[in-house]
């Protein structure tokens, strides 16, 4: 069976040639993992992967990583430097070997300024762009293994969402922080590696802040509570939002707002199919909310792509005329936010199929606790 990471590198090289770039230079990031199979957090030492348009990729790494990368990555050419060395000497030598000294290099979009400046110093005749030019289009279309992993992350989020909703009246009196901790504990117990992002528990008026996070406010009877969470599974995140009233009677306008968001979310999902534009999905959801009279309270895009990064392309937003393709995975998450009162958001991840779409989340979307 072909190595999926090696195949991604081959596609990356074809894209490099198509845009007249000579190489991509990656550093610890999701881009690096996507092509090399090696996962690491950024650090102060020079750890770079050169992916030339022609030829095999080359790692430039500190000595301490040499054996580890040899074990964990399919890339065979791993060149090391010692802490007493100037790593730019090795960078220059690799550039000479790959004939990149006067080339056009695409650096990792998230590469720290320290390393981009060092590349410019080491290769003053080169020109530079961003690696997203070649990697973003590749990463947008998930392969079968990626979709299967994202599906498992979605199932895990579904499972925990149902468990949390069953708390019912037991959630009354808990702080947002305590409930977030309960969610994260259950995600871990269900097999999640770590939270995919800072868990959002926005109760009452805090729910009107789309990225509130969680604080010390106690959940009261009748509070609408926005729950937005997920966990990584094999490096891919879940991301789901539901708005729940655990017990008591919600504010008078809440049921209508929830219906507006639920109808908008359904319309957005149903608009997804190959060949339609990202902005048309945004428009489908937005028109429903506008018809309810809450257009000015829908204050963010309808969705974002999800893959190795929780937020990546394609972005489901007005002005994005990119046509959707099979294998793209993104959120559909319209919301209405009434400042000082409450907010409502409903989010599922959706994958574009050959003839339509499939939701990767299927926990109840109603507002009542279970």
C-alpha positions as CSV (number, residue, x, y, z in Angstrom):
1,X,0.0,0.0,0.0
2,X,1.5,3.4,-1.0
3,X,2.5,5.7,1.9
4,X,-0.2,8.4,2.0
5,X,2.3,11.0,3.2
6,X,4.7,10.2,0.3
7,X,1.8,10.6,-2.1
8,X,0.9,13.9,-0.6
9,X,4.5,15.0,-1.1
10,X,4.3,14.0,-4.8
11,X,1.1,16.1,-5.2
12,X,2.9,19.0,-3.5
13,X,5.8,18.8,-5.9
14,X,3.4,18.8,-8.9
15,X,1.7,21.9,-7.5
16,X,5.1,23.6,-6.9
17,X,5.9,23.1,-10.6
18,X,2.5,24.4,-11.6
19,X,3.1,27.7,-9.8
20,X,6.7,28.0,-10.9
21,X,8.1,27.6,-7.4
22,X,11.3,25.7,-6.7
23,X,10.6,24.4,-3.2
24,X,8.5,24.6,-0.2
25,X,10.2,25.1,3.2
26,X,8.2,23.9,6.1
27,X,8.7,24.0,9.9
28,X,6.9,22.3,12.8
29,X,3.2,22.8,11.8
30,X,0.3,20.9,10.4
31,X,1.7,21.4,6.9
32,X,4.9,19.6,8.0
33,X,2.9,16.7,9.4
34,X,0.7,16.6,6.3
35,X,3.6,15.7,4.0
36,X,6.2,14.2,6.3
37,X,4.3,12.2,8.9
38,X,6.3,13.9,11.6
39,X,4.5,15.9,14.3
40,X,6.2,18.4,16.6
41,X,5.5,21.8,18.2
42,X,7.6,24.8,17.1
43,X,10.7,25.5,19.1
44,X,13.7,27.8,19.1
45,X,15.9,25.4,17.1
46,X,16.0,25.3,13.3
47,X,13.9,22.3,12.2
48,X,13.1,22.6,8.5
49,X,11.8,20.4,5.7
50,X,12.8,21.3,2.2
51,X,10.4,19.9,-0.4
52,X,11.9,20.6,-3.8
53,X,9.8,20.7,-7.0
54,X,12.2,18.1,-8.4
55,X,13.9,15.6,-6.2
56,X,13.4,14.1,-2.8
57,X,12.6,16.1,0.4
58,X,15.4,16.8,2.9
59,X,15.1,17.4,6.6
60,X,17.4,19.9,8.4
61,X,17.1,19.1,12.1
62,X,19.0,19.4,15.4
63,X,21.0,16.3,16.4
64,X,18.5,15.4,19.1
65,X,15.8,14.9,16.5
66,X,17.7,12.8,14.0
67,X,16.8,9.3,15.3
68,X,13.3,10.3,16.1
69,X,12.5,11.6,12.7
70,X,14.1,8.6,11.1
71,X,11.7,6.4,13.0
72,X,8.6,8.5,12.6
73,X,8.8,10.0,9.1
74,X,8.9,8.4,5.7
75,X,11.5,11.0,4.6
76,X,14.9,9.3,4.2
77,X,17.2,12.2,3.9
78,X,17.6,13.6,7.4
79,X,20.6,15.9,7.9
80,X,21.5,17.1,11.4
81,X,23.4,20.0,13.0
82,X,24.8,20.2,16.6
83,X,24.0,22.9,19.2
84,X,27.5,24.3,18.7
85,X,27.1,24.7,14.9
86,X,25.5,27.5,12.9
87,X,22.4,25.8,11.4
88,X,22.5,28.2,8.5
89,X,25.7,26.5,7.3
90,X,23.6,23.3,6.8
91,X,20.7,25.3,5.3
92,X,23.1,26.8,2.8
93,X,24.6,23.4,2.0
94,X,21.1,21.8,1.4
95,X,20.1,24.7,-0.8
96,X,23.2,24.2,-2.9
97,X,22.5,20.5,-3.2
98,X,18.9,21.1,-4.3
99,X,20.0,24.1,-6.5
100,X,17.8,26.5,-4.6
101,X,20.1,29.4,-4.0
102,X,18.5,31.7,-6.5
103,X,15.1,30.0,-6.6
104,X,11.6,30.9,-5.6
105,X,10.8,29.3,-2.2
106,X,7.4,29.0,-0.5
107,X,7.8,29.1,3.3
108,X,5.3,27.7,5.7
109,X,2.5,30.2,6.4
110,X,3.0,29.9,10.1
111,X,6.8,29.9,10.1
112,X,8.2,32.2,12.9
113,X,9.8,35.4,11.7
114,X,13.1,34.3,13.2
115,X,13.4,31.4,10.7
116,X,12.1,33.3,7.7
117,X,14.6,36.0,8.4
118,X,17.4,33.4,8.7
119,X,16.4,31.9,5.4
120,X,16.6,35.3,3.8
121,X,20.1,35.8,5.3
122,X,21.3,32.4,4.2
123,X,19.8,32.7,0.7
124,X,19.9,36.4,-0.2
125,X,19.4,35.7,-4.0
126,X,16.2,33.7,-3.4
127,X,12.7,35.0,-3.6
128,X,9.9,34.0,-1.2
129,X,6.2,33.3,-1.1
130,X,3.8,31.3,1.1
131,X,3.5,27.5,1.0
132,X,-0.3,27.8,1.4
133,X,-0.4,28.6,-2.3
134,X,0.4,24.9,-3.0
135,X,-0.7,23.1,0.2
136,X,-4.1,24.8,0.9
137,X,-5.8,23.4,-2.2
138,X,-4.4,19.9,-1.5
139,X,-5.5,20.0,2.2
140,X,-9.0,21.2,1.4
141,X,-9.9,17.9,-0.3
142,X,-9.7,15.2,2.4
143,X,-8.7,11.7,1.4
144,X,-10.7,8.6,2.6
145,X,-8.6,8.1,5.7
146,X,-9.0,11.7,6.8
147,X,-12.7,11.6,6.4
148,X,-12.9,8.4,8.4
149,X,-10.9,10.0,11.2
150,X,-13.0,13.2,11.2
151,X,-16.1,11.0,11.3
152,X,-14.8,9.3,14.4
153,X,-14.1,12.7,16.0
154,X,-17.7,13.7,15.1
155,X,-19.1,10.5,16.7
156,X,-17.1,11.2,19.9
157,X,-18.5,14.7,20.1
158,X,-22.0,13.3,19.6
159,X,-21.6,10.8,22.4
160,X,-20.4,13.4,24.9
161,X,-23.0,15.9,23.8
162,X,-25.8,13.4,24.6
163,X,-24.2,12.6,28.0
164,X,-23.9,16.3,28.9
165,X,-27.5,17.0,28.0
166,X,-28.6,14.2,30.2
167,X,-27.3,16.2,33.2
168,X,-30.6,18.1,33.1
169,X,-31.3,19.8,36.4
170,X,-27.9,18.6,37.8
171,X,-26.3,21.3,35.6
172,X,-28.1,24.0,37.4
173,X,-25.7,25.8,39.8
174,X,-22.6,24.6,38.0
175,X,-20.2,27.3,36.8
176,X,-19.4,27.5,33.1
177,X,-15.9,26.5,34.0
178,X,-17.0,23.4,36.0
179,X,-19.3,22.3,33.1
180,X,-16.4,22.8,30.6
181,X,-14.2,20.6,32.8
182,X,-16.9,18.0,32.9
183,X,-17.1,18.1,29.1
184,X,-13.4,17.8,28.7
185,X,-13.1,14.9,31.1
186,X,-15.8,13.0,29.2
187,X,-14.1,13.7,25.9
188,X,-10.9,12.2,27.3
189,X,-12.7,9.2,28.7
190,X,-14.4,8.6,25.4
191,X,-11.0,8.4,23.6
192,X,-10.2,12.0,22.7
193,X,-6.6,13.0,22.7
194,X,-7.0,16.6,23.9
195,X,-9.6,19.3,23.5
196,X,-9.6,20.6,19.9
197,X,-10.0,24.2,21.2
198,X,-10.9,26.0,24.3
199,X,-14.3,24.6,25.2
200,X,-17.1,27.1,25.0
201,X,-19.8,27.1,27.7
202,X,-21.7,30.4,27.3
203,X,-24.7,30.6,29.6
204,X,-27.4,33.3,29.6
205,X,-26.0,36.6,28.4
206,X,-22.5,35.1,27.9
207,X,-24.0,33.0,25.0
208,X,-24.4,36.3,23.1
209,X,-20.5,36.4,22.8
210,X,-19.7,33.9,20.0
211,X,-16.2,33.1,21.4
212,X,-16.9,33.6,25.1
213,X,-15.0,30.5,26.3
214,X,-16.1,29.8,29.8
215,X,-16.0,31.7,33.1
216,X,-17.4,31.6,36.7
217,X,-21.0,32.5,35.9
218,X,-23.3,29.9,37.4
219,X,-25.9,28.3,35.2
220,X,-29.5,29.1,36.3
221,X,-32.9,27.8,35.6
222,X,-34.1,28.9,32.1
223,X,-30.6,29.8,30.9
224,X,-29.9,29.1,27.3
225,X,-26.3,27.6,27.3
226,X,-24.2,27.5,24.1
227,X,-22.0,24.4,24.2
228,X,-19.2,24.3,21.5
229,X,-16.6,21.6,21.9
230,X,-14.7,18.7,20.3
231,X,-11.5,16.6,20.8
232,X,-8.7,15.5,18.5
233,X,-8.8,11.9,17.3
234,X,-5.6,10.7,15.6
235,X,-4.7,14.4,15.0
236,X,-8.1,15.5,13.6
237,X,-10.6,17.6,15.5
238,X,-14.3,17.3,16.3
239,X,-16.3,20.6,16.4
240,X,-19.9,20.7,17.3
241,X,-22.2,23.3,18.8
242,X,-25.6,22.9,20.5
243,X,-27.6,25.4,22.5
244,X,-29.4,23.8,25.5
245,X,-31.7,24.8,28.3
246,X,-30.9,22.3,31.1
247,X,-34.0,23.0,33.2
248,X,-36.6,25.7,33.6
249,X,-38.4,28.0,31.2
250,X,-36.2,30.0,28.7
251,X,-36.7,33.6,27.8
252,X,-39.9,34.4,25.8
253,X,-38.1,35.0,22.5
254,X,-35.7,32.1,22.8
255,X,-37.8,29.4,21.1
256,X,-38.3,31.6,18.0
257,X,-34.6,32.4,17.8
258,X,-33.7,28.7,18.2
259,X,-36.2,27.9,15.4
260,X,-34.6,30.5,13.2
261,X,-31.1,29.1,13.7
262,X,-32.2,25.5,13.3
263,X,-34.0,26.3,10.0
264,X,-31.0,28.3,8.8
265,X,-28.6,25.5,9.7
266,X,-30.8,23.0,7.8
267,X,-30.9,25.3,4.8
268,X,-27.2,25.7,4.8
269,X,-26.5,22.0,5.0
270,X,-29.0,21.3,2.2
271,X,-27.3,23.8,0.0
272,X,-24.1,21.8,0.0
273,X,-23.2,19.9,-3.1
274,X,-20.3,19.7,-5.6
275,X,-20.1,22.7,-7.8
276,X,-21.9,25.3,-5.7
277,X,-19.9,28.1,-4.2
278,X,-18.9,28.5,-0.6
279,X,-20.7,31.9,-0.5
280,X,-23.9,30.3,-1.7
281,X,-24.0,28.1,1.4
282,X,-23.5,31.2,3.5
283,X,-26.3,32.9,1.7
284,X,-28.7,30.0,2.1
285,X,-28.3,30.1,5.9
286,X,-28.2,33.9,6.1
287,X,-31.4,34.4,4.1
288,X,-33.4,32.2,6.6
289,X,-32.2,34.2,9.6
290,X,-32.9,37.5,7.8
291,X,-36.4,36.2,7.1
292,X,-36.9,35.9,10.8
293,X,-35.7,39.4,11.3
294,X,-32.4,38.6,13.0
295,X,-30.0,39.3,10.1
296,X,-28.1,42.0,12.1
297,X,-27.6,39.5,15.0
298,X,-25.9,36.9,12.7
299,X,-22.4,38.4,13.1
300,X,-20.0,35.8,11.8
301,X,-19.5,33.6,8.7
302,X,-21.5,30.4,8.4
303,X,-18.6,28.1,8.6
304,X,-14.9,27.1,8.2
305,X,-13.0,24.2,6.9
306,X,-11.8,21.6,9.3
307,X,-8.9,19.2,9.0
308,X,-5.5,19.0,10.7
309,X,-6.4,22.6,11.8
310,X,-9.7,23.4,13.4
311,X,-10.0,26.5,11.2
312,X,-8.8,26.1,7.6
313,X,-10.1,26.5,4.1
314,X,-12.7,26.5,2.6
315,X,-14.3,29.4,4.5
316,X,-18.1,29.5,4.1
317,X,-18.5,33.2,3.9
318,X,-19.8,35.9,1.6
319,X,-17.3,36.8,-1.1
320,X,-15.8,33.3,-1.3
321,X,-16.6,32.1,-4.8
322,X,-14.6,28.8,-4.5
323,X,-16.6,25.9,-5.8
324,X,-17.1,23.1,-3.4
325,X,-15.5,19.7,-4.3
326,X,-16.0,16.2,-3.0
327,X,-13.8,15.6,0.0
328,X,-14.1,19.1,1.4
329,X,-15.1,19.2,5.1
330,X,-16.4,22.3,6.9
331,X,-18.7,23.5,9.6
332,X,-22.2,24.9,9.0
333,X,-22.9,27.0,12.1
334,X,-25.3,29.9,11.8
335,X,-26.0,31.8,15.0
336,X,-28.1,34.6,16.5
337,X,-26.7,36.7,19.4
338,X,-29.0,39.1,21.4
339,X,-26.6,41.2,23.4
340,X,-27.1,41.1,27.1
341,X,-29.7,38.4,26.8
342,X,-28.6,35.1,25.2
343,X,-27.2,33.5,22.0
344,X,-28.0,30.5,19.9
345,X,-25.7,28.6,17.6
346,X,-26.1,25.1,16.1
347,X,-23.1,23.6,14.3
348,X,-22.4,20.3,12.5
349,X,-19.4,19.3,10.3
350,X,-20.3,18.4,6.8
351,X,-18.4,16.5,4.1
352,X,-19.1,17.2,0.4
353,X,-19.8,13.9,-1.4
354,X,-19.9,13.0,-5.1
355,X,-23.6,13.9,-5.3
356,X,-24.4,16.0,-2.2
357,X,-23.3,16.1,1.4
358,X,-23.1,14.1,4.6
359,X,-23.3,15.3,8.2
360,X,-20.5,14.2,10.5
361,X,-22.6,15.0,13.6
362,X,-26.0,13.7,14.5
363,X,-26.7,14.5,18.1
364,X,-30.1,16.1,18.9
365,X,-30.4,19.7,17.7
366,X,-33.3,20.6,19.9
367,X,-32.8,22.9,22.9
368,X,-34.4,20.7,25.6
369,X,-32.2,18.6,27.9
370,X,-32.6,14.8,27.4
